Amino acid sequence: MKINKPWGSYKTLLDLKFLKIKIITVNPESRLSLQSHKFRSEIWISRQLFFDDVTPIFNSSRIKINFHYIPKNKKHRLMNILNSKLDILEIQFGLNCIEEDIIRYEDDYLRV
């Protein structure tokens, strides 16, 4: 099932207690909240990634794929500075992979 968010959407492909896999679509020029997770780490896989609002990880090649590991408790933000949608595969793993494990520090949509 596709879940719509103000920044885009996501679809969960696998949902286990210790492992979750999602396809995340970020709208053009949108970003998720600056956040961290207490119980899980994440791996983002994409052709282009922008990490932490500061350090871009970008590869314009259609062949190479970027992998980015985000350890639990690390502040991070997924953003799309392109004028087309950004799709990434997100793999969550840890003690508990639940949506409620989000600590937000900044949010463009005023969510808590």
PLY file of the C-alpha trace (Angstrom):
ply
format ascii 1.0
element vertex 112
property float x
property float y
property float z
element edge 111
property int vertex1
property int vertex2
end_header
0.00 0.00 0.00
1.28 3.46 -0.95
1.40 6.00 1.91
1.28 9.66 0.84
3.31 12.23 2.76
3.74 16.00 2.26
7.19 15.39 0.73
6.18 12.44 -1.49
5.25 8.84 -0.66
6.52 5.43 0.34
5.54 1.82 -0.20
6.57 -0.94 2.21
7.85 -4.06 0.43
8.78 -6.10 3.53
7.72 -5.47 7.12
9.26 -7.57 9.90
10.07 -6.57 13.47
13.83 -6.42 12.82
13.81 -5.59 9.09
11.77 -3.30 6.85
12.27 -2.49 3.17
10.61 0.52 1.51
10.57 2.32 -1.81
10.59 6.05 -0.99
9.66 8.66 -3.59
10.63 12.26 -2.81
8.93 15.01 -4.81
11.08 17.54 -6.69
12.72 20.11 -4.41
11.28 18.43 -1.28
12.87 16.98 1.80
12.01 14.85 4.79
12.50 15.99 8.36
15.93 16.12 9.96
15.62 13.05 12.16
17.27 10.16 13.95
16.16 6.72 15.10
16.76 5.12 18.48
16.23 1.48 17.53
17.19 1.12 13.89
19.86 1.84 11.32
19.16 2.42 7.64
20.74 1.86 4.26
19.67 4.04 1.35
20.23 2.77 -2.19
19.74 5.08 -5.16
21.23 6.56 -8.27
21.49 9.94 -6.53
21.38 10.80 -2.84
21.64 14.01 -0.87
22.56 13.44 2.75
22.36 15.60 5.85
21.46 18.81 3.99
25.18 19.45 3.72
27.08 16.58 2.13
25.77 15.65 -1.31
26.38 12.14 -2.52
25.65 12.38 -6.21
26.32 10.22 -9.20
24.95 11.32 -12.56
25.81 8.02 -14.22
22.88 5.74 -14.97
25.04 2.70 -14.23
26.52 3.38 -10.79
24.39 3.04 -7.67
24.98 4.83 -4.36
24.73 3.03 -1.02
24.63 5.08 2.14
24.62 3.66 5.67
22.97 5.68 8.45
23.68 4.26 11.94
21.04 4.49 14.65
21.06 7.80 16.57
22.70 9.62 13.61
20.85 12.76 12.49
19.98 12.56 8.81
17.65 13.97 6.18
16.69 12.75 2.73
16.20 15.54 0.22
15.65 15.93 -3.48
17.13 19.04 -5.11
16.31 17.84 -8.62
13.32 18.89 -10.71
12.16 15.28 -11.07
11.08 12.68 -8.51
13.75 10.80 -6.56
13.20 7.10 -5.80
15.31 5.27 -3.25
15.26 1.84 -1.68
15.45 2.11 2.12
16.45 -0.90 4.21
15.80 -0.51 7.94
17.26 -2.97 10.42
17.62 -3.05 14.19
15.82 -3.89 17.43
12.50 -2.50 16.24
11.62 -1.14 12.80
8.49 0.86 13.55
7.30 4.22 12.16
7.13 5.65 15.68
10.93 5.43 15.97
11.42 8.92 14.53
12.93 11.75 16.55
12.38 14.97 14.54
14.72 17.95 14.98
13.51 20.07 12.04
10.49 19.65 9.79
9.26 21.77 6.89
5.70 20.52 7.51
5.63 21.31 11.27
5.19 17.70 12.34
6.38 16.68 15.81
0 1
1 2
2 3
3 4
4 5
5 6
6 7
7 8
8 9
9 10
10 11
11 12
12 13
13 14
14 15
15 16
16 17
17 18
18 19
19 20
20 21
21 22
22 23
23 24
24 25
25 26
26 27
27 28
28 29
29 30
30 31
31 32
32 33
33 34
34 35
35 36
36 37
37 38
38 39
39 40
40 41
41 42
42 43
43 44
44 45
45 46
46 47
47 48
48 49
49 50
50 51
51 52
52 53
53 54
54 55
55 56
56 57
57 58
58 59
59 60
60 61
61 62
62 63
63 64
64 65
65 66
66 67
67 68
68 69
69 70
70 71
71 72
72 73
73 74
74 75
75 76
76 77
77 78
78 79
79 80
80 81
81 82
82 83
83 84
84 85
85 86
86 87
87 88
88 89
89 90
90 91
91 92
92 93
93 94
94 95
95 96
96 97
97 98
98 99
99 100
100 101
101 102
102 103
103 104
104 105
105 106
106 107
107 108
108 109
109 110
110 111
